[in-house]
Amino acid sequence: MLPRVDTDDEWDAIVPDEAVMRPGAAALCTRLGIRADPLTRYPAGSQPVYAVGQRFVLKLFPAAAADDGVTEARVLTHLQGQLPLPTPYVHDAGEYENGWRYVLMSRLRGTDLAVTWPRVPRADQDRIATEAGETLAALHALDPSPLTGFLGPGDWGAFLDRQRTTAVARQRDHGLPEPWLEQIPAFLASATPSAAGPGVLLHTEFMRQHLTVDEHDDWRLTGLLDFEPAMIGQRAYDFVAVGLFVSRGDPRLLSRIFRAYGETFTPTELLTHTLLHLYSNLPRYLRELPAPPEPTLESLAETWFGTE
């Protein structure tokens, strides 16, 4: 019932189209033996994701992203019950049709922290920052060896070298102005991140949008989700999303996260990893985050990743 999606054009035409997606999701629910009433699509996220009643979430992956579906299921199964925050329980996962894959998981209690954040009292924001740091520390303390050979990138140093080679071109494609682009080679050359030491399991997109919170229970964090982009690599890489999307340039919050995590990383190191990150989009961050006092990458690093 769902047509195959292999290209960007097919993705743009099919994945957003509820006239196509909803009947396919409903038919899969029937196949899995669960009622698809109500079936509510979440508005955010790159993949089509549906709340199925109050118990389940159905996440669909077209052929172009089928490997992400395998990753999501494997990592969530590995994590079950091992973090301070709940993660979705995998009820079922597998192939659907025409290259589509699915993960049927438990629905986390609470709502999107990114949506509710402006209403969270300051003291509770501080506590949430502490809980976020503790959760990342627990994630990075897990043994990733059961996922070795399954999660990328394999050779972390080679991955960073590839990202460094393409850093300017990737930011240019996003529309970063030339005065910023000109600074990137020298900045990366002077702040090469270390690839030494054992890799840890990385979420890679640890952000408010992937945390849930219960505003009716003293703003307690209730879960961490979306592990499809998980990797095995160096710890600092996970703090790119933390600084950009959790503390969002607030040194008070980032300081609390670091204290709870038990380790700190310099602003230069974190902006370096930002430029090397798979999904880095500096023009977007410049629009959304505090502006640096000077138009330099060094100033930008302090503005976004500085601490108290």
ABEGO torsion letter per residue (X at the ends): XBBBBABAAAAAAAAABAAAAAAAAAAAAAAAGBBAOBBBBBABEABBBBBBEAABBBBBBBAAAAAAAAAAAAAAAAABGABABBBBBBABBEBBBGGBBBBBBBBBBEBBAAAAAAABBAAAAAAAAAAAAAAAAAAAABBAAAABGABOAGBAAAAAAAAAAAAAAAAAAAGBBAAAAAAAAAAAAABBBBABEBBBBBAGBBBAAABBBBAABGGBBAEBBGAAABBBBBAAAAAAAAAAAAAGGBAAAAAAAAAAAGBBBBAAAAAAAAAABAABBAAAAAAABBBBABBBAAAAAAAAABBX
